[in-house]
Amino acid sequence: MNAARTEAPGQPRKVAVSRGTRNRRRARTLLALPAAVCATAVAVTACGSSASDQAGANTTSCVDTTGPSIKVGSLNSLSGTMAISEVTVRDSIRLAVDEINAAGGVLGKQIQLVGEDGASEPTVFAEKAEKLISSDCVAAVFGGWTSSSRKAMLPVFEDRNALLYYPVQYEGLESSKNIFYTGATTNQQIVPALDYLKGRGVKSLYLVGSDYVFPQTANRIIKAYAEANGIEIKGEDYTPLGSTDFSTIVNKVRSADADAVFNTLNGDSNVAFFREYRNVGLTAQDMPVVSVSIAEEEVGGIGVQHIAGQLTAWNYYQTVDNPQNTAFVKAYKAKYGANKPTSDPMEAAYVSVYLWKNTVEKAQSFAVADVQQAAGGVTFEGPEGLVTIDGENNHITKTARIGEIRPDGLIYSVWDSGEAVEPDPYLAGYSWAEGLGG
């Protein structure tokens, strides 16, 4: 298979799901939060990641709306294995806040950003979320990356009836009235990537991922898709976050001789994986890798010489050609440095701040209940294109894009969905996914 070819397979189909089905499915999630994580989340009344209409119903907010400013929080890994990815997300949140403040703020109030470090540990994310909500009294929190961090925070936000804007693609099979998911859900990233590979004649895959919620759940979905579409899974391996020894796994991949590798590694493990991949002579021409957690920032950390020609699945690249993205890239580089690339998760975080602003202004209120009620149909013309909040599941519409990493270190679209794909977090529109939601 030649990874550089650009002919497009069929488009991801639009999801037609009845309101009743969506409402039934939105109340379920795939995985319960482990007890060890629940124990660390302060004042959590109900463990698990299911959306609850009762959670936090009687919680009194300490958000102060009487002064000239309003507090919001950013919660990202500024240390640990995920810092390679999350520092830039924090930077894009700051850019959006600064732009909004320069334009007059939100409802006439300046935004005061309170930052915290999740330190690449789910338990720390839960603790810092509690602090931001209960001590700093923020109106909303923007951040998180791994699904483990999100699942650790979810019961805190539901119990405290607070708002989290989560900016990273994830495995789906979840919804909460207290979380707005501004990254892709499965049918906006993983399924289009699989459709693309199938359209290119891929008949076998090897699955490599980090050992936590997102890769494990994503690979369950990939295996269900593969079974329904005549694709053989030749191997499946996981390694702890932060792992740097990939000699055994890469040799297994080489021996399996699959048509392609589907990569759900996260953080700086990707550096070691792709360097070993190249060391053993594997290339994008003979066994391409499709990654769903490598963006422009990670390309620099890996070294473009180790990854040029490989594929990614996202909704945004720095090379997207529209006026909004031109302005975004210019503003980001002016603030943080001409050599700093933009990427999908940071763009989704940037978009999330503007979606919160637009929702607050539609509601004419910072109150959680008012924001939740006003959210459906709120739009923002972002760098990735027009996005719209789905009020039934708190996800947003997104254009699916397959990209190729080029020698200049940037990622260029080789296929896109042509229009924004409606979010279907429970994959209700796909018969092969029946039963995946538990």
Beta strands, then each sheet from edge to edge (+ up, - down):
strand 1: 69-76
strand 2: 110-117
strand 3: 141-143
strand 4: 164-166
strand 5: 179-181
strand 6: 204-210
strand 7: 232-239
strand 8: 260-264
strand 9: 289-291
strand 10: 311-314
strand 11: 379-382
strand 12: 385-388
strand 13: 401-405
strand 14: 411-416
sheet 1: 2+ 1+ 3+ 4+ 5+
sheet 2: 7+ 6+ 8+ 9+ 10+ 13- 14+
sheet 3: 11+ 12-
end
